[in-house]
Amino acid sequence: MVLRRLLIGFMFSFLVLFSSLPGFGQTQGAAKPKPHVVVLSVNGMELDVIRPLLLEGKMPNLSSVIKKGAYGKLRTVSAPNCPRVFSTMFTSTKPEEDGVTGFIVGGITANTNMLKEEPLWSMLSKHGVTVGMANVPATFPVMPVNGYMISGMLTRGKNCEDGVLCAPKLSEVEGGDAVYPPALKVELLKNVGDFYIDCERMPAAEDLKGHETAVIDAWLKKVQLIRDQQTQLFDYLLDHHPTDFTWLGQSCEDRTGHWLYPIAPYNAGYNPKINGVRTEAFPDQYIAFDKVLGAVLKHIDDNTYLIIVSDHGIKPLREFEETDPHAHMDHEKTTPVVAKHDFADGDDVPGSFFAMGPGIKHDLRLMGFEASVYDIAPTILHLYGIEQPAQMRGHVVSAIFESPSGTVAQK
């Protein structure tokens, strides 16, 4: 594995060296600029929660994206969880094929060394597309790319040795690299600060008992701090390190939904001391996300493709699903979970998909499951005119394009 990383690093150094030579990769006339694509992903966006917020005008930035583009449900995998689904989006292969089947694989926290299929960022880099990725789940340890990569959820660090659902600071990362190239880490610490890599771990039941309101308020305050830091990071990267392809990620929405979903008293696990405290907490996460989207939109013009995607939705517990509906392995069975997404039928908790850009239809709603998590990588490759590898199981979401054939890619 170390040898593979060294070879990949040498390959990109070779590419950068020779791409600077006069005439390299050029035909007669100036080379055409590559498409500009920005992906903003959300870990757990529940459409049934954001629809009322859109109607009330509380998510104006997402509303503008919908009017200018296409949107709809996104079919996910069975028993969806973050690393399982994001790795599928990276490779367009089944979890059992790409090697990342969940948070824990063979007793080890999921990591990029487990990937058996080539991820999207590697394919783009090989074709000369500059790549930037920040806070995207399941990207630790980072790998060499033709650009930069900053890891997200599952990053290991101080007081976060397992890397599962905790938030180490950039300076506290251990057990692997969180930033590529290494020099970028020094730059970020100087200009952005020592930001938290991921969202905050949820409190344990024993910490909540008797202090519910205080703990909930303090936890939500920390979540907002982390989101503010991530927004500052995104703004800095888009300003100072523009790339052809950029993927930015958010994770706090999912974390909040698991234990602060606004459930009714008849739902499984309802506890008025917790669930009656901040009933607006979960919807407020999407309103806060919309502000992050607004910051990103400042860097997007009419010639830029924007794709917003979530890995799954989230729904209240169902008693008949399993013997102990509160036994959520990913949360160590300590937090009073009231909603989750790893149901056997992934169609119960679909993700969401939004896209706008040159040649994409306006105000188009995709009905049913016209798009799936397998289709994200093929559609992005299509935008760059890169042929889809044979192992990919998805397809280009051609329905969103104005051209009947969906031919909008830069050849």
HELIX and SHEET records of a PDB file:
HELIX    1   1 VAL A    2  SER A   19  1                                  18    
HELIX    2   2 LEU A   47  LEU A   55  1                                   9    
HELIX    3   3 PRO A   60  LYS A   68  1                                   9    
HELIX    4   4 CYS A   82  THR A   91  1                                  10    
HELIX    5   5 PRO A   95  ASP A   98  1                                   4    
HELIX    6   6 THR A  112  MET A  114  5                                   3    
HELIX    7   7 LEU A  120  LYS A  126  1                                   7    
HELIX    8   8 LEU A  170  GLU A  172  5                                   3    
HELIX    9   9 PRO A  182  ASN A  191  1                                  10    
HELIX   10  10 ALA A  205  LEU A  208  1                                   4    
HELIX   11  11 GLU A  212  HIS A  240  1                                  29    
HELIX   12  12 CYS A  252  LEU A  260  1                                   9    
HELIX   13  13 PRO A  272  ASN A  275  1                                   4    
HELIX   14  14 ALA A  281  LEU A  297  1                                  17    
HELIX   15  15 GLU A  319  GLU A  321  5                                   3    
HELIX   16  16 MET A  329  HIS A  331  5                                   3    
HELIX   17  17 GLY A  346  ASP A  348  5                                   3    
HELIX   18  18 VAL A  373  ASP A  375  5                                   3    
HELIX   19  19 ILE A  376  LEU A  383  1                                   8    
HELIX   20  20 SER A  398  ILE A  400  5                                   3    
SHEET    1   A 9 VAL A 179  TYR A 180  0                                        
SHEET    2   A 9 GLY A 147  SER A 151 -1                                        
SHEET    3   A 9 VAL A 131  VAL A 136  1                                        
SHEET    4   A 9 PHE A 245  GLN A 250  1                                        
SHEET    5   A 9 HIS A  36  VAL A  42  1                                        
SHEET    6   A 9 THR A 304  SER A 310  1                                        
SHEET    7   A 9 GLY A 351  MET A 356 -1                                        
SHEET    8   A 9 ALA A  70  LEU A  74 -1                                        
SHEET    9   A 9 LEU A 364  LEU A 366  1                                        
SHEET    1   B 2 ILE A 104  VAL A 105  0                                        
SHEET    2   B 2 ILE A 108  THR A 109 -1                                        
SHEET    1   C 2 LYS A 315  PRO A 316  0                                        
SHEET    2   C 2 ALA A 339  LYS A 340 -1                                        
END                                                                             
